[in-house]
Amino acid sequence: MKIFKELFNFYINSSIHVGLSCYALVRMTQHMFHIAADEPIANFVFFGTIVGYNFVKYDALARAKKLMMRKELKIIAVFSFFALLLVGFYFFQLQRITQIVAIAFLSITLLYTLPFFPNKKNARNWAGVKIYIVALCWVGVTLALPILNVNVSITLDFYLKCIQRFILIFVLVLIFEIIDLANDDPHLQTVPQQIGVKRTKILGLLLLIPFYFLEFLKSNFDENQLIVNLIVVVMILLFLLFANEKRSKYYTSFWVESVPIVWWLMVLLF
């Protein structure tokens, strides 16, 4: 049982789970736009998410407390290194325009993590912008990159999906911010810090309404997709309503981050 728990913690802490979430959203994009399986971009996003999230989570610790790094963090560092090699391998299989846009999102990740200006905090600590940066990056990586890599025509459906995907990630991050409210620096000015937990939940609920009904504006909407999206909305709503500061870290790091994976699996089943 102890070994299982350690493996599960490694699965979460090494960002494999969040990598699978991004991978699932890429597959969702390919399904929605009828793109044949494009393995290089899906694998690039999977391993790139692992490297990016581990860099964001552990960079400061690795630079400031090298001698205090636990065994698990050293294993994660080695794992991330091999993931980085695979990122490079798949990067060179992408179209040139996809590579350029991918580098742009890499730059945002670096800005999010590293303080580029003297005596200035990184973008992660800029008041009130964290949630927008995260949502924007997820939209770009899981929606824009797969579209660019196969030269699919940009239509109204693409912009509708961008808005829908942004709302999805925004609401999921709201749940994270509610759970982390007790530990977040007050200067971050997260949404719950600014308007309170109750209003944050109401905001999330209101955002789920356009998330669902945007599907009706698609040129050829699928009735099965409407059913799947309704299940996803109910799932997110329950996570949002029951979110509080006393919840276990697994509430968000596993269950909430499972939403995109469940969304994709339901699409496959339907």
Secondary structure as UniProt FT lines:
FT   HELIX           2..13
FT   TURN            14..15
FT   HELIX           16..32
FT   TURN            33..34
FT   HELIX           39..64
FT   HELIX           66..68
FT   HELIX           71..91
FT   TURN            92..93
FT   HELIX           96..113
FT   TURN            118..119
FT   HELIX           123..125
FT   TURN            127..129
FT   HELIX           130..139
FT   HELIX           140..144
FT   HELIX           145..148
FT   TURN            149..151
FT   HELIX           156..179
FT   TURN            180..183
FT   HELIX           186..188
FT   HELIX           191..195
FT   HELIX           197..213
FT   HELIX           214..217
FT   TURN            219..220
FT   HELIX           223..241
FT   TURN            245..246
FT   HELIX           251..255
FT   HELIX           256..258
FT   HELIX           259..269
//
